Each structure stands twice: as structure tokens, then as C-alpha cells.
Amino acid sequence: MALLLIATALLGCAGAEFSPLQHLGGNSPWFEGPNVFGIDPSPPGGCVVDQAAFTSRHGSRYPDPGAYYEWTNLSAKASQALLKKKLDFLKSWKPVLSHPELQISQLSLGGYAELYEMGVNYRWAYPDFYTENTPFALWANKYSTTVFRVVDSARLFARGYLGPNATTAGEIYSIESKDPRSIANSLAPSDLCPNYEDNGGGASGTTWAEIYLPPIVNRINTLLHGLHFNSSDVNIFPYLCGFETQIAGKRSPWCDVFTDDEILQYEYAQDLRYWYGTGLGTDLEKNMMLPFLTALVQRFVDGPNATYPSNTSSSSFHPNPLIATFTNDGQVNQLAAALGVFDNEAQLPATHIPHNRLFRASRISPMRGTIGFERLNCGRKGLFMRIKLNNAVYPVANYQDGPGRSCGLEKYKGLVAEKMKRFGDFEVACGVANSSVVPPGTERTFLTDVGLPFEEVRAP
């Protein structure tokens, strides 16, 4: 509870005054998504949640090497300036990393808090899902041999969720998404897709940057003497707001440099970055997580009591009703594109902000950004699927006639199958069909077979 109170104080809450920390796209610390549809997140009357899943981005982190290099350059540049009051902190500002050689790219203390608390909250949300000291499987994208923020996020969640016996009861299946045997059978399928390209927002992102950034640069430069910031300098100010706040545990002075309207313009730049980089503004990239979503939905069709035979051992796998998976922001955004909740949204314009847009990257893939799924068992009414983005319910665009605007489970399975059919053969689309990259008999199995050769088992 103490962690939640700290986070609320830093980020603000629904109905409170404007908080820039809730409008930084992928650079926001985690916050609970606003209830934009006004749907009660509790199970509808007559229904119970008998199975749930989530796919989460790793928790808040320290900057990557390139970003940290920008920070140190900015610090050196700012030290030469004569500043007006609003920017007087810059004269002595230094990056907040205390031991960058150990911290860069890894989870920060803020990330530790987010993930541990997440585990506790999921345990409280579904109290009947877990029995003490029984096995609990989680899956995590391996991501890197030197950067462990995704696997560490799974570890911290497990410790919060399982409690004191986490290290003996928990099993984290770290999936090597770059192993050719894992094609379309991992938490980062794009890693084995040579035709995949995240363009960072492409031409639309560039057009918007050329519109919104120059006036901000000009305004800020009027506050300086002996120093001139350029667009590249100014573009990282909101980034610093988000990162410094979650690293230090107190609101960064960078959060007060942009006006509220300028923060919203930056947020839209983040929307364009994700929409046209890996989301619904793309042709190939938006389909990358469809194989995973297909396998996940099948787990819901199988139900919470299903048992799966292993192809590599004599033992069977009886998973927990909670399916816990961790990956990176690109994959979370790809999954958001496949869900169906944004299917009726128009393409985002490059020249102005559509203020009634449903897609906002800040509400989808902030640090620890989480897409949740719930199987609603509504007795004689049947089984339904419900989707939550950072705890807020988002109905499927064209299928919301179930309790609480949920979607019939079989209908949702059909929707995902139709998307997969339109996409076609994953290996052909990615450009690896009939090559040595793809082994014969590839299937989407990692959620049901915990003995695959491209997985490593790690303890929390």
C-alpha cells in the first residue's frame, strides 16, 4: 500500500490536476489507465473470472547507453548557460545515475517497486487462483544476454505474487526469440522476421516533429543566455521528466519545463511513433503478435483446468489459471494492434492532434504497461472475453454484446482466427519460408509445452 501511495503522489490520479507523467508515451512510469469507457472493472453481475492472463512490458528502467550519452552531453552544455529562474536547476544539473556502469539498461528502483506491487495486486485480484507452495509458471522474453530487465521483471512479479516461497515455487521460462527454432513461437516473433522494420513513426513522425518542436525550442531559448538548445536537445526534456522521476522517487524538475499543451504535443509524437512504427499504421508489423494471441486465446478455450502433455518429457503440464508473460514495449504495442479494440480507429494524422482519439501510447505501453485478459464465466449465459489496458476495460470494437460489453469467447476466437487468415503464412510474410531458419513442423506451443529447447528455466 505504501508503494501505491507514493506512485499516486508522483503521478497524480484521475480527476486531479494535470500530470505530465501520464502523457509521456513509452517514457511514462506506470500508472493505472483512466476508465475511458466508464465500464466497471469488477466482474459483471452473474459472472466470475475463472481464468486470466496478461502481457506486460518490463518495469521502469535506467536509460540505455545512447540516451545516457545524450544526458551527459546536455549536462555539459547546460553548465555553460546563464539561466532565467524557471531553468535555474540546469546550472548544476547532472544525470541521476549514481553508478552508470552497473545501472544502464537495467531495471531501476522504480521498476522494482512497480513489479513487486504488481505481483501483490494480482494475487489480491484473483485470490482463488493460487494455492501456497504449488508450482507457478511465468514466461519472459530473453531479450539480451547482458540486459536482464524483462526476466528481472518476471522475477519481481513472482516474488510479489507468490510470497516467501517464490524461489522454490516459481519457474520463469526465458524464451530465446532469436533461436531459429522459436520462429513465431516466442514473445518477440519479430526478432526472426527479416522483413520487419520499426521505423519509429516514419514520415508522419517527422512531419509532426517539424510542426510542434520549433515553437517549443524558440520559447525555451528565450529563457537562456549564452546557450542555444536545438530540437534534439529539447526533445529529450519530457523523456528526462519520466526517467528521473521513477529513478529518484521524486518529481523531476524537467517535468516543469514544458507547458501542459506542449506535453500533450509530445504525447502525440509518441502516439505516432508507436502507431506507425509497430502498430495499426503498418502492414506487416501490426501482425507480429497474432501467433501469440492465437495460442493465448486457445488457452482460454481450453479453460482453467486443462492439462497439456509434454513433447519432451513424460510429465504433463497443469498451468495456473493466471497466464503471466513479460516482454518489451514493441511487442506490447504489436499485441495492442492485434486485439481488436482499436479496429474502428482512423489512421492518425501527421499535422494535428485528434483529441477524441482512443489510441494513446501513454495508456498502452508506459513502463510496466500491461494488456490483461479475463475469461468471464457467466453460467448459462456462456463464456466471454474481456480485455483491460492497465486495468481499464476496453471493449472489442465490433463485438461487445456480452455482460459488461464483453465479447463471447468463441466470437473472439473467430475474430483472431480471421485476422490470422488475412495475414497469411507468418514465415512467408517475414521472408523466411523455405529457408534453413524455419524448422519443419513449427507450431505455437510455448504456452502449453514447458520443455522446449529454446527456453531456459530460471528461479525467481
Legacy VTK file of the C-alpha trace (Angstrom):
# vtk DataFile Version 3.0
C-alpha trace
ASCII
DATASET POLYDATA
POINTS 460 float
0.000 0.000 0.000
2.880 2.370 0.766
4.241 1.916 -2.762
0.833 2.664 -4.244
0.551 5.872 -2.235
3.990 7.010 -3.405
3.116 6.301 -7.040
-0.180 8.129 -6.743
1.531 11.168 -5.236
4.070 11.288 -8.065
1.744 10.625 -10.971
-1.474 12.279 -9.895
-4.809 10.496 -10.162
-7.991 10.608 -12.221
-9.722 13.938 -11.808
-6.663 15.578 -10.229
-4.609 18.369 -11.767
-2.701 17.704 -14.976
0.247 15.342 -14.531
2.859 15.269 -17.312
3.906 11.824 -16.070
0.701 10.375 -17.522
1.377 11.775 -21.002
4.901 10.648 -21.897
4.078 7.629 -24.059
6.631 4.872 -23.648
8.620 7.030 -21.230
5.891 7.301 -18.588
6.307 5.407 -15.330
3.400 3.004 -14.849
0.028 4.422 -13.913
-3.439 2.887 -13.843
-5.245 3.640 -17.064
-8.209 6.012 -16.952
-11.637 4.391 -17.298
-12.332 5.947 -20.700
-15.385 3.749 -21.363
-16.891 4.002 -17.884
-17.025 0.205 -17.559
-16.811 -1.264 -14.064
-13.572 -3.319 -13.945
-15.174 -5.747 -11.473
-16.845 -8.855 -12.960
-20.362 -8.136 -14.253
-23.250 -9.462 -12.194
-23.716 -13.206 -12.571
-20.159 -13.690 -13.867
-16.884 -14.779 -12.302
-13.345 -14.576 -13.660
-12.161 -18.182 -13.780
-9.024 -17.582 -15.895
-6.880 -14.546 -16.612
-3.744 -13.578 -18.482
-1.533 -10.582 -19.012
1.315 -9.500 -21.227
3.412 -6.810 -19.587
6.270 -4.607 -20.603
9.250 -4.678 -18.269
9.206 -2.214 -15.370
10.746 1.244 -15.239
14.447 1.228 -16.037
17.610 3.199 -16.307
18.384 4.721 -19.732
20.049 2.779 -22.497
23.603 3.819 -23.496
22.554 6.159 -26.310
20.074 8.027 -24.122
22.556 8.320 -21.267
25.101 9.790 -23.691
22.501 12.439 -24.614
22.004 13.190 -20.907
25.704 13.718 -20.234
26.058 15.917 -23.332
23.098 18.001 -22.210
24.596 18.406 -18.748
27.893 19.622 -20.177
26.112 22.033 -22.494
23.793 23.433 -19.811
26.614 24.169 -17.403
27.748 26.975 -19.713
24.456 28.858 -19.647
23.104 31.852 -17.791
19.537 30.918 -16.978
16.302 32.564 -16.031
14.536 31.343 -12.902
12.428 28.566 -14.437
15.534 26.799 -15.676
17.969 27.682 -12.906
18.225 23.998 -11.888
20.115 23.381 -15.126
23.271 25.127 -13.954
24.082 22.320 -11.552
22.052 19.511 -13.119
23.737 16.132 -13.547
22.224 12.820 -14.662
20.787 10.994 -11.639
22.577 7.699 -12.225
24.990 7.014 -9.373
26.819 4.031 -10.937
26.045 4.117 -14.678
28.389 1.224 -15.430
26.108 -1.025 -13.360
22.748 0.656 -13.955
22.479 1.419 -17.671
19.653 -0.536 -19.374
18.688 -2.439 -16.220
15.586 -2.082 -14.046
15.614 0.930 -11.750
14.426 1.063 -8.169
11.164 2.466 -9.518
10.830 -0.620 -11.694
11.432 -2.887 -8.718
8.586 -1.160 -6.875
6.220 -1.411 -9.863
6.739 -5.126 -10.421
6.685 -6.295 -6.821
3.498 -4.342 -6.192
2.029 -5.710 -9.418
2.532 -9.253 -8.141
0.823 -8.496 -4.848
-2.093 -6.784 -6.576
-2.672 -9.693 -8.961
-2.679 -12.101 -6.028
-5.306 -9.964 -4.303
-7.337 -9.544 -7.507
-7.641 -13.306 -8.104
-7.339 -14.820 -4.615
-8.591 -18.277 -5.645
-6.088 -18.790 -8.450
-3.071 -19.800 -6.400
-2.527 -22.336 -3.639
0.525 -21.832 -1.426
3.687 -23.728 -2.344
2.340 -25.058 -5.653
4.238 -24.556 -8.919
3.665 -21.353 -10.865
4.967 -20.809 -14.410
5.765 -17.437 -15.980
7.212 -16.609 -19.374
9.675 -13.849 -20.271
11.355 -12.703 -23.456
15.088 -13.282 -23.026
15.794 -10.046 -24.973
19.563 -9.921 -24.363
22.448 -11.877 -22.870
23.591 -8.808 -20.904
20.381 -6.852 -20.211
18.010 -8.680 -17.892
15.199 -6.202 -17.354
12.465 -8.434 -18.829
13.425 -11.585 -16.915
14.023 -9.491 -13.794
10.510 -8.085 -14.163
9.123 -11.622 -14.164
11.235 -12.427 -11.088
9.954 -9.441 -9.154
6.352 -10.096 -10.116
6.733 -13.705 -8.952
8.132 -12.600 -5.605
5.168 -10.296 -5.048
2.640 -12.837 -6.292
4.000 -15.980 -4.633
5.408 -14.521 -1.438
8.195 -16.030 0.675
8.380 -19.319 -1.250
8.719 -17.707 -4.669
12.207 -19.037 -5.333
11.095 -22.643 -4.921
7.548 -22.446 -6.325
8.138 -20.137 -9.296
9.572 -21.157 -12.660
10.374 -18.477 -15.228
10.634 -19.760 -18.787
13.021 -17.389 -20.541
12.418 -17.708 -24.283
15.242 -17.118 -26.755
13.374 -15.294 -29.514
16.423 -15.247 -31.779
16.761 -19.046 -31.816
15.585 -20.219 -35.279
13.544 -22.966 -33.612
11.352 -20.314 -31.973
10.011 -18.760 -35.185
6.538 -17.337 -34.391
6.673 -19.264 -31.102
8.009 -16.661 -28.704
7.248 -13.342 -27.023
9.151 -11.411 -29.708
8.382 -13.055 -33.078
9.667 -10.006 -34.944
13.217 -10.956 -33.921
13.177 -13.696 -36.586
11.320 -11.676 -39.210
13.820 -10.048 -41.620
11.038 -8.090 -43.334
10.084 -6.435 -40.041
11.093 -2.792 -39.646
10.193 -0.426 -36.838
10.550 2.980 -38.500
9.944 4.924 -35.271
6.931 6.715 -36.734
8.325 7.281 -40.208
7.271 10.257 -42.303
4.279 11.008 -40.062
6.500 11.278 -37.006
8.924 13.551 -38.861
6.138 15.811 -40.122
4.668 16.255 -36.648
8.094 16.910 -35.102
8.691 19.683 -37.645
5.363 21.257 -36.653
5.352 21.039 -32.873
9.006 21.236 -31.809
10.261 24.546 -33.319
7.882 26.797 -31.306
8.873 24.991 -28.101
12.569 25.365 -28.921
12.106 29.071 -29.603
10.214 29.635 -26.345
12.791 27.815 -24.227
15.696 29.627 -25.871
14.223 32.944 -24.746
14.896 31.740 -21.185
18.611 31.277 -21.872
21.662 33.490 -22.213
24.893 32.162 -23.696
23.308 28.882 -24.819
21.103 27.705 -27.672
19.139 24.476 -27.459
18.225 22.685 -30.678
15.304 20.355 -31.382
17.299 17.256 -30.444
18.088 18.775 -27.040
14.534 19.852 -26.312
13.007 16.566 -27.462
14.598 14.707 -24.540
13.256 17.039 -21.827
9.980 15.091 -21.345
11.965 11.840 -21.512
14.060 13.117 -18.611
10.893 14.039 -16.710
9.693 10.438 -16.773
13.008 8.721 -16.201
14.352 10.973 -13.454
11.097 10.777 -11.508
10.989 6.987 -11.347
14.749 6.662 -10.751
14.919 9.174 -7.899
11.422 8.660 -6.467
10.609 12.360 -6.615
9.241 14.620 -9.303
11.958 15.760 -11.682
12.396 19.494 -12.358
12.304 18.595 -16.065
8.559 17.982 -15.663
8.002 21.731 -15.349
9.930 22.856 -18.441
7.220 22.027 -20.994
3.797 23.605 -20.628
0.776 21.309 -20.368
-0.100 21.856 -24.030
3.485 21.126 -25.065
3.428 17.876 -23.093
0.280 16.841 -24.964
2.057 17.603 -28.251
4.963 15.416 -27.136
2.486 12.687 -26.185
1.066 12.766 -29.702
4.570 12.373 -31.100
4.777 9.182 -29.033
1.409 8.043 -30.413
2.695 8.472 -33.967
5.922 6.691 -33.057
4.031 3.564 -31.954
1.092 3.708 -34.375
3.265 3.948 -37.484
6.286 2.116 -36.051
4.760 -1.155 -34.820
1.010 -0.608 -34.699
-2.117 -0.203 -36.798
-0.459 2.253 -39.168
1.740 -0.561 -40.528
1.159 -3.513 -42.861
3.413 -6.272 -41.529
4.433 -5.091 -38.072
0.885 -4.934 -36.659
0.530 -8.698 -37.177
3.653 -9.853 -35.375
1.887 -10.917 -32.167
-1.038 -12.670 -33.847
0.544 -16.142 -33.439
0.942 -15.489 -29.712
-2.617 -14.129 -29.417
-3.952 -17.200 -31.234
-2.207 -19.517 -28.769
-3.324 -17.431 -25.797
-6.974 -17.492 -26.847
-6.768 -21.254 -27.242
-5.659 -21.500 -23.611
-8.863 -19.656 -22.660
-10.931 -22.007 -24.823
-9.250 -24.985 -23.146
-10.175 -23.489 -19.790
-8.518 -23.141 -16.392
-8.397 -26.883 -15.647
-6.657 -28.021 -18.824
-3.629 -30.308 -18.672
-1.113 -30.496 -21.505
1.193 -33.370 -22.434
4.859 -32.571 -22.855
6.626 -33.376 -26.094
9.967 -33.559 -24.334
9.261 -35.407 -21.074
6.890 -37.939 -19.555
5.304 -35.411 -17.210
2.296 -33.259 -18.092
1.824 -29.541 -17.546
-1.116 -28.274 -15.484
-0.783 -24.490 -15.586
-2.152 -21.959 -13.142
-5.345 -20.073 -14.157
-3.185 -16.925 -14.423
-1.037 -16.790 -17.570
1.809 -14.331 -16.900
4.052 -13.127 -19.748
6.664 -10.355 -19.940
8.241 -8.714 -22.966
9.172 -5.281 -24.400
7.270 -2.180 -25.476
7.372 -3.007 -29.188
5.695 -6.351 -28.602
3.114 -4.857 -26.215
2.194 -2.334 -28.908
2.056 -5.041 -31.586
-0.292 -7.016 -29.355
-2.459 -3.922 -28.783
-2.770 -3.585 -32.568
-4.000 -7.179 -32.869
-6.548 -7.134 -30.024
-9.494 -5.700 -31.934
-10.159 -2.832 -29.521
-8.732 -0.245 -31.958
-10.099 -1.767 -35.174
-12.501 1.109 -35.871
-9.958 3.887 -35.296
-8.991 6.133 -38.189
-5.349 6.494 -39.165
-3.632 9.180 -37.084
-2.980 12.435 -38.975
0.523 13.886 -39.071
-0.485 17.545 -38.994
-2.799 17.909 -35.979
-3.915 16.137 -32.808
-7.322 14.412 -32.938
-8.292 14.939 -29.309
-11.049 12.303 -29.351
-8.664 9.518 -30.405
-8.860 6.246 -28.480
-5.258 5.191 -29.099
-2.815 6.845 -26.715
0.565 5.206 -26.223
0.749 6.564 -22.672
-2.224 4.358 -21.771
-0.917 1.260 -23.544
2.830 0.877 -23.226
4.243 3.012 -20.417
6.847 1.293 -18.290
5.202 -1.900 -16.963
2.404 -1.323 -19.475
0.067 -4.296 -19.220
-2.531 -5.829 -21.520
-4.839 -8.014 -19.445
-7.338 -10.692 -20.446
-10.131 -12.204 -18.361
-12.335 -15.212 -19.092
-15.771 -14.402 -17.729
-17.782 -17.475 -16.811
-21.364 -16.250 -16.744
-23.130 -19.568 -16.149
-25.974 -20.216 -18.599
-25.085 -17.057 -20.494
-21.807 -18.639 -21.513
-18.117 -17.720 -21.633
-16.845 -14.283 -22.555
-13.539 -12.486 -23.097
-12.721 -9.136 -21.562
-9.634 -7.013 -22.264
-8.014 -4.488 -19.949
-5.289 -1.964 -20.714
-3.516 -1.101 -17.478
-6.609 -2.210 -15.524
-9.130 -0.206 -17.596
-11.675 -2.224 -19.614
-11.560 -1.719 -23.398
-14.365 -3.442 -25.341
-13.587 -5.184 -28.628
-14.677 -2.736 -31.322
-17.305 -4.829 -33.124
-18.059 -7.497 -30.519
-19.351 -6.116 -27.233
-22.790 -7.594 -26.704
-21.800 -9.700 -23.678
-22.071 -8.751 -19.989
-20.174 -5.538 -19.272
-19.663 -5.056 -23.055
-17.533 -8.211 -23.184
-17.074 -10.437 -26.242
-18.207 -14.051 -26.490
-15.157 -16.284 -26.190
-15.915 -18.239 -29.366
-16.606 -14.990 -31.213
-13.277 -13.628 -30.069
-11.517 -16.808 -31.152
-13.131 -16.378 -34.571
-12.055 -12.721 -34.777
-8.433 -13.604 -34.071
-8.561 -16.542 -36.491
-9.903 -14.242 -39.225
-7.080 -11.752 -38.585
-4.553 -14.591 -38.814
-6.153 -15.818 -42.042
-5.941 -12.356 -43.621
-2.317 -12.075 -42.547
-1.477 -15.376 -44.167
1.554 -17.544 -43.593
3.818 -15.945 -40.987
7.016 -17.374 -42.458
6.114 -16.252 -45.988
5.258 -12.725 -44.831
8.508 -12.470 -42.902
10.602 -13.760 -45.791
11.963 -16.916 -44.184
9.802 -19.588 -45.825
11.771 -22.443 -47.405
14.928 -21.338 -45.639
17.062 -23.016 -43.009
15.709 -20.567 -40.430
12.359 -22.331 -40.184
12.380 -25.907 -38.866
9.756 -28.334 -40.166
6.603 -28.706 -38.098
6.745 -25.265 -36.445
3.851 -24.747 -34.014
2.830 -22.095 -31.478
3.378 -24.185 -28.380
5.350 -22.398 -25.685
2.273 -21.668 -23.529
1.487 -25.383 -23.321
4.866 -27.123 -23.593
7.412 -26.126 -20.958
10.186 -28.352 -22.252
11.105 -26.554 -25.457
14.809 -26.449 -26.408
14.901 -22.649 -26.833
13.725 -21.991 -23.262
15.804 -21.599 -20.113
14.200 -22.177 -16.724
15.087 -19.600 -14.093
14.045 -19.268 -10.470
12.574 -16.014 -9.144
LINES 1 461
460 0 1 2 3 4 5 6 7 8 9 10 11 12 13 14 15 16 17 18 19 20 21 22 23 24 25 26 27 28 29 30 31 32 33 34 35 36 37 38 39 40 41 42 43 44 45 46 47 48 49 50 51 52 53 54 55 56 57 58 59 60 61 62 63 64 65 66 67 68 69 70 71 72 73 74 75 76 77 78 79 80 81 82 83 84 85 86 87 88 89 90 91 92 93 94 95 96 97 98 99 100 101 102 103 104 105 106 107 108 109 110 111 112 113 114 115 116 117 118 119 120 121 122 123 124 125 126 127 128 129 130 131 132 133 134 135 136 137 138 139 140 141 142 143 144 145 146 147 148 149 150 151 152 153 154 155 156 157 158 159 160 161 162 163 164 165 166 167 168 169 170 171 172 173 174 175 176 177 178 179 180 181 182 183 184 185 186 187 188 189 190 191 192 193 194 195 196 197 198 199 200 201 202 203 204 205 206 207 208 209 210 211 212 213 214 215 216 217 218 219 220 221 222 223 224 225 226 227 228 229 230 231 232 233 234 235 236 237 238 239 240 241 242 243 244 245 246 247 248 249 250 251 252 253 254 255 256 257 258 259 260 261 262 263 264 265 266 267 268 269 270 271 272 273 274 275 276 277 278 279 280 281 282 283 284 285 286 287 288 289 290 291 292 293 294 295 296 297 298 299 300 301 302 303 304 305 306 307 308 309 310 311 312 313 314 315 316 317 318 319 320 321 322 323 324 325 326 327 328 329 330 331 332 333 334 335 336 337 338 339 340 341 342 343 344 345 346 347 348 349 350 351 352 353 354 355 356 357 358 359 360 361 362 363 364 365 366 367 368 369 370 371 372 373 374 375 376 377 378 379 380 381 382 383 384 385 386 387 388 389 390 391 392 393 394 395 396 397 398 399 400 401 402 403 404 405 406 407 408 409 410 411 412 413 414 415 416 417 418 419 420 421 422 423 424 425 426 427 428 429 430 431 432 433 434 435 436 437 438 439 440 441 442 443 444 445 446 447 448 449 450 451 452 453 454 455 456 457 458 459
